[in-house]
């Protein structure tokens, strides 16, 4: 029982609950926007409600296959955005096809509006997890860590900054500046930290 209620499964359950809420909200807003929230035909409202359970199950399955429940959102990057966009495109295509197959009528523009809303809301929800963690670590590190200069503004330096900022490995350091022998890097920012010159 304790294995089931571990931190990973609780996090996944929370994301699933948020995704269910997202599809409920996005579907209704999409249909409302299609008709400017005025005189929406009853047939579309009935079809939306009738298919909602199927759409929820379909969304969770597609998101699972699209790795949206496996990604570490505290380190989310461009790859996670690709997963979000790709998963939602697949969801809309499958949803459109099964409703077309079973003659469940919905406005075609509904799918496009819903797609944009899902990408927007899911991205905000997922990346807010990283934002909160980043802000929390920033203030934690600022108070307790040793001010440190990093040598090297390349890929290794970026990875080291990520490791230190994750605050998982017991680092006592806070990177405040970087030096690099490549003079063209002087003045640029790496993960928000300035390159101040060479050695």
PyMOL commands that set and color helices and strands:
alter all, ss='L'
color gray80, all
select helices_A, chain A and resi 7-34+42-65+73-75+78-101+108-144+155-166+183-185
alter helices_A, ss='H'
color red, helices_A
select strands_A, chain A and resi 146-151+173-179+189-190+193-197
alter strands_A, ss='S'
color yellow, strands_A
deselect
rebuild
show_as cartoon
